């Protein structure tokens, strides 16, 4: 097994931060750890990196146990790179000088990393002449030139504007596909990793509450907490709103059904539909989010068509429940 987390648990200041967690990662498998702030995501990542000592359990990497800081002189596994969300770069250095300090690779290979990290045009700059996004990509390149086998990224998308966020997403994609380095990252917003991750581990209050593919978690979350992490949703209790059984099917009678806004439509051509009234419509660039009052409940419907205004009568149907 490439990476195996076996019963990791941690307490801090008398409080349980992580309950026993068991998880595995395969080579080249893209793993995202999601959860609200304080759910234990960063603690788990640091334990995997060998930077925090677990109270229980062990982490095995390439068949050997990862030692914690109480067991080694210099914390951290030499083949596991960890980038904190609070990274720092030394001042009064040019970028190429900083990179050369840590580079363990031939220059030809280092150049490829600089290109992947989109920093090859920054090499002559000084560190105080860089934006936050540029500093992050340089810190990432510093780690990659140490030739890690596993890369751990703690909240890589936080505190970035849209342009730099999109760039770091592209960089992380290329680290996996071009450099062939296995990656694991932490994000409090699972929508940031929907298109990237092979598997998502969802934590809440230090417990692993769901693990699976992004599609599984998106369409079949175990609870409302997971549903909210994965994006907009409608939660319909058919015991309170039985009329929705008409379009949802008999299988949900007396149960709660989670329906994503894009699974609804206004076509009205289906055999079963419900009539409703538009209350609000919000423009999001690529689509509109329309709030519709249907049988006493307000639901969200996503559409690319701008033709719905407050007060309009509409016919709502389900297009896809397969997920």
C-alpha positions as CSV (number, residue, x, y, z in Angstrom):
1,X,0.0,0.0,0.0
2,X,1.3,3.5,-0.9
3,X,-0.1,5.2,2.1
4,X,-2.1,3.7,5.0
5,X,-3.7,5.6,7.9
6,X,-4.3,3.1,10.6
7,X,-6.4,4.2,13.6
8,X,-4.9,7.7,13.9
9,X,-6.3,9.7,16.9
10,X,-5.2,12.9,18.5
11,X,-6.1,15.0,21.5
12,X,-5.0,18.6,22.2
13,X,-5.6,20.5,25.4
14,X,-7.9,17.8,26.7
15,X,-10.1,17.9,23.6
16,X,-10.3,15.1,21.0
17,X,-9.2,16.6,17.7
18,X,-9.2,13.3,15.7
19,X,-11.1,10.2,16.5
20,X,-9.6,6.9,15.2
21,X,-9.4,7.2,11.4
22,X,-8.6,4.4,8.9
23,X,-7.9,5.3,5.3
24,X,-5.7,4.3,2.4
25,X,-4.2,6.1,-0.7
26,X,-3.0,4.4,-3.8
27,X,-0.1,5.7,-6.0
28,X,-1.2,8.6,-8.2
29,X,-4.6,8.7,-6.5
30,X,-5.8,12.3,-5.9
31,X,-7.2,12.6,-2.4
32,X,-9.0,15.7,-1.0
33,X,-9.8,16.0,2.7
34,X,-12.8,18.3,3.2
35,X,-14.7,19.6,6.2
36,X,-15.6,22.8,8.0
37,X,-13.0,24.8,10.0
38,X,-11.9,22.9,13.1
39,X,-12.9,19.5,11.8
40,X,-9.4,18.1,12.1
41,X,-8.3,18.2,8.5
42,X,-5.0,20.0,9.0
43,X,-4.1,17.9,12.0
44,X,-4.6,14.7,10.0
45,X,-2.5,16.1,7.2
46,X,0.4,17.1,9.6
47,X,0.3,13.6,11.2
48,X,0.6,12.0,7.8
49,X,3.6,14.3,7.1
50,X,5.2,13.3,10.3
51,X,5.0,16.8,11.8
52,X,2.5,16.0,14.6
53,X,2.8,12.9,16.9
54,X,-0.4,10.9,17.0
55,X,-1.7,9.7,20.3
56,X,-3.0,6.5,18.8
57,X,-2.5,4.5,15.6
58,X,0.1,4.9,12.9
59,X,0.8,6.1,9.4
60,X,2.5,3.7,6.9
61,X,4.1,5.1,3.8
62,X,5.6,2.8,1.2
63,X,5.5,0.0,3.8
64,X,7.3,1.8,6.6
65,X,5.8,3.7,9.6
66,X,6.0,7.4,9.4
67,X,7.9,8.6,12.6
68,X,6.5,11.6,14.5
69,X,8.5,14.5,15.9
70,X,9.0,12.8,19.3
71,X,10.9,10.0,17.5
72,X,13.2,11.9,15.2
73,X,15.6,14.8,15.4
74,X,14.2,16.6,12.4
75,X,10.4,16.2,12.0
76,X,8.9,15.2,8.7
77,X,9.3,12.3,6.3
78,X,12.0,13.0,3.7
79,X,9.9,11.7,0.8
80,X,6.7,13.6,1.9
81,X,6.5,17.3,1.1
82,X,4.0,19.4,3.1
83,X,3.0,23.0,2.2
84,X,1.3,24.9,5.0
85,X,-1.3,27.5,4.3
86,X,1.0,29.8,6.4
87,X,4.2,29.3,4.3
88,X,6.9,31.9,4.4
89,X,9.8,32.9,2.1
90,X,13.0,34.4,3.2
91,X,13.3,38.1,2.5
92,X,16.0,39.9,0.5
93,X,16.6,37.0,-1.8
94,X,16.1,36.6,-5.5
95,X,13.8,33.7,-6.4
96,X,16.4,31.7,-8.2
97,X,18.7,32.0,-5.1
98,X,16.0,30.6,-2.9
99,X,15.3,27.7,-5.2
100,X,18.9,26.8,-5.7
101,X,19.3,26.4,-1.9
102,X,17.0,23.4,-1.8
103,X,17.2,21.9,-5.3
104,X,18.2,18.3,-5.3
105,X,17.5,17.7,-9.0
106,X,19.5,18.2,-12.3
107,X,18.9,21.7,-13.6
108,X,17.0,20.3,-16.6
109,X,14.4,18.7,-14.3
110,X,14.2,21.8,-12.1
111,X,13.4,23.9,-15.1
112,X,10.4,21.7,-15.8
113,X,9.1,22.2,-12.2
114,X,9.5,26.0,-12.6
115,X,7.4,25.8,-15.8
116,X,4.8,23.6,-14.1
117,X,4.5,26.0,-11.2
118,X,4.3,29.0,-13.6
119,X,7.3,30.8,-12.0
120,X,10.0,30.6,-14.7
121,X,9.3,34.3,-15.4
122,X,9.8,35.2,-11.8
123,X,13.3,33.8,-11.2
124,X,15.1,37.2,-11.2
125,X,12.5,38.9,-8.9
126,X,13.1,39.6,-5.2
127,X,10.8,38.0,-2.7
128,X,9.4,41.3,-1.6
129,X,8.3,42.0,-5.2
130,X,5.9,39.1,-5.4
131,X,2.1,38.7,-4.9
132,X,0.7,36.2,-2.5
133,X,-0.2,33.7,-5.3
134,X,3.3,34.0,-6.8
135,X,4.9,33.4,-3.4
136,X,2.8,30.3,-2.9
137,X,3.8,28.8,-6.3
138,X,7.5,29.5,-5.5
139,X,7.2,27.8,-2.1
140,X,5.6,24.9,-3.9
141,X,8.4,24.7,-6.4
142,X,11.0,24.7,-3.5
143,X,9.3,21.6,-2.1
144,X,9.1,19.9,-5.5
145,X,12.8,20.3,-6.2
146,X,13.5,18.1,-3.2
147,X,12.0,15.2,-5.2
148,X,9.1,14.2,-3.0
149,X,7.0,11.1,-3.7
150,X,3.9,12.4,-1.9
151,X,2.8,16.1,-1.8
152,X,0.5,17.4,0.9
153,X,-1.2,20.7,0.4
154,X,-3.0,22.5,3.3
155,X,-5.8,24.8,2.1
156,X,-4.0,25.8,-1.1
157,X,-6.9,27.8,-2.4
158,X,-7.5,30.0,0.7
159,X,-6.8,33.8,0.6
160,X,-6.3,33.8,-3.2
161,X,-8.2,36.0,-5.7
162,X,-10.0,34.3,-8.6
163,X,-7.1,34.5,-11.1
164,X,-4.5,33.1,-8.7
165,X,-6.9,30.4,-7.5
166,X,-7.5,29.2,-11.0
167,X,-3.7,29.2,-11.6
168,X,-2.9,27.1,-8.6
169,X,-5.7,24.7,-9.5
170,X,-4.0,24.3,-12.9
171,X,-0.6,23.9,-11.3
172,X,-1.9,21.2,-8.9
173,X,-3.4,19.4,-11.9
174,X,-0.1,19.4,-13.7
175,X,1.9,18.2,-10.7
176,X,-0.3,15.1,-10.8
177,X,-0.4,14.6,-14.5
178,X,2.9,16.0,-15.8
179,X,5.3,15.4,-12.8
180,X,3.5,12.2,-11.8
181,X,3.6,13.1,-8.1
182,X,0.9,11.7,-5.9
183,X,-1.1,14.5,-4.2
184,X,-3.3,15.0,-1.2
185,X,-4.9,18.3,-0.2
186,X,-7.1,19.9,2.4
187,X,-10.0,22.2,1.5
188,X,-12.9,23.6,3.5
189,X,-14.8,24.0,0.2
190,X,-15.2,20.7,-1.5
191,X,-16.4,22.4,-4.7
192,X,-12.8,23.5,-5.3
193,X,-11.8,19.9,-5.8
194,X,-14.8,18.3,-7.6
195,X,-13.1,18.2,-11.0
196,X,-9.7,17.2,-9.5
197,X,-10.1,14.6,-6.8
198,X,-10.4,10.8,-7.3
199,X,-11.6,10.4,-3.7
200,X,-12.8,12.8,-1.0
201,X,-12.5,12.2,2.8
202,X,-15.1,14.3,4.7
203,X,-14.3,15.1,8.3
204,X,-16.6,16.6,11.0
205,X,-15.6,17.2,14.6
206,X,-12.6,14.9,14.1
207,X,-14.6,12.0,12.7
208,X,-14.6,10.5,9.2
209,X,-18.2,10.7,8.2
210,X,-18.0,9.8,4.5
211,X,-15.5,8.7,1.9
212,X,-16.0,8.2,-1.8
213,X,-15.7,9.6,-5.3
214,X,-16.7,13.2,-5.9
215,X,-19.8,12.0,-7.8
216,X,-20.9,9.7,-5.0
217,X,-20.6,12.5,-2.4
218,X,-22.2,15.0,-4.7
219,X,-25.3,13.0,-5.5
220,X,-25.4,10.7,-2.4
221,X,-24.2,12.5,0.6
222,X,-24.8,10.8,3.9
223,X,-26.2,13.9,5.5
224,X,-26.9,17.6,5.0
225,X,-23.4,18.5,6.3
226,X,-21.8,16.7,3.4
227,X,-24.4,17.9,0.9
228,X,-23.6,21.6,1.8
229,X,-19.9,21.0,1.4
230,X,-20.4,19.8,-2.1
231,X,-22.6,22.7,-3.4
232,X,-26.1,24.0,-3.6
233,X,-28.9,21.6,-2.8
234,X,-32.6,21.2,-2.1
235,X,-33.7,18.9,0.8
236,X,-37.3,17.9,0.4
237,X,-39.1,16.1,3.2
238,X,-41.9,14.2,1.4
239,X,-43.6,13.5,4.7
240,X,-44.2,17.3,4.9
241,X,-44.5,17.9,1.2
242,X,-46.1,14.7,-0.2
243,X,-46.9,16.5,-3.5
244,X,-43.3,16.1,-4.6
245,X,-43.7,12.4,-4.7
246,X,-45.4,13.0,-8.1
247,X,-42.1,14.0,-9.7
248,X,-39.6,12.3,-7.3
249,X,-41.2,8.8,-7.5
250,X,-42.8,6.5,-4.9
251,X,-39.3,5.4,-3.6
252,X,-39.1,8.6,-1.5
253,X,-42.5,8.5,0.1
254,X,-42.1,9.5,3.7
255,X,-38.4,10.2,3.3
256,X,-36.2,13.2,2.7
257,X,-34.8,13.6,-0.9
258,X,-31.7,15.6,-1.7
259,X,-32.0,17.2,-5.2
260,X,-29.3,19.4,-6.7
261,X,-30.7,22.6,-8.5
262,X,-29.5,21.4,-11.9
263,X,-31.6,18.2,-11.6
264,X,-34.7,20.4,-11.8
265,X,-35.9,22.0,-15.0
266,X,-38.7,24.2,-16.3
267,X,-39.3,22.3,-19.5
268,X,-42.7,21.1,-18.5
269,X,-42.6,18.3,-21.1
270,X,-42.4,15.4,-18.7
271,X,-45.4,13.3,-17.8
272,X,-45.1,14.5,-14.2
273,X,-44.5,18.1,-13.2
274,X,-45.5,20.5,-10.5
275,X,-46.7,24.1,-11.0
276,X,-44.9,26.9,-9.1
277,X,-44.3,30.6,-8.9
278,X,-40.9,32.3,-9.3
279,X,-39.9,34.3,-6.3
280,X,-36.4,35.4,-7.2
281,X,-33.8,34.9,-9.9
282,X,-30.0,35.3,-9.4
283,X,-27.5,35.7,-12.1
284,X,-24.2,33.8,-11.7
285,X,-22.6,34.4,-15.1
286,X,-22.8,30.9,-16.6
287,X,-26.3,30.2,-15.2
288,X,-29.2,31.6,-13.2
289,X,-30.4,30.3,-9.8
290,X,-34.1,30.6,-9.6
291,X,-36.1,30.3,-6.4
292,X,-39.5,28.9,-7.0
293,X,-42.4,28.4,-4.6
294,X,-43.8,24.9,-5.2
295,X,-46.6,23.4,-3.1
296,X,-45.6,25.7,-0.2
297,X,-41.9,25.0,-0.4
298,X,-39.2,27.2,-2.0
299,X,-36.8,25.2,-4.1
300,X,-33.7,26.2,-6.1
301,X,-33.6,25.5,-9.9
302,X,-30.5,26.1,-12.0
303,X,-31.0,27.2,-15.6
304,X,-29.0,28.8,-18.4
305,X,-32.1,30.6,-19.7
306,X,-32.9,34.1,-18.7
307,X,-36.6,34.3,-19.0
308,X,-37.9,33.9,-15.5
309,X,-39.0,36.8,-13.3
310,X,-40.6,37.2,-9.9
311,X,-44.3,36.3,-10.2
312,X,-43.9,34.1,-13.3
313,X,-45.8,30.8,-13.2
314,X,-43.7,27.8,-14.2
315,X,-43.8,24.0,-14.5
316,X,-41.1,22.2,-12.6
317,X,-39.9,18.7,-13.4
318,X,-37.1,16.4,-12.6
319,X,-34.6,15.8,-15.4
320,X,-32.1,13.4,-13.8
321,X,-32.1,11.5,-10.5
322,X,-29.5,8.9,-11.5
323,X,-26.4,10.7,-10.2
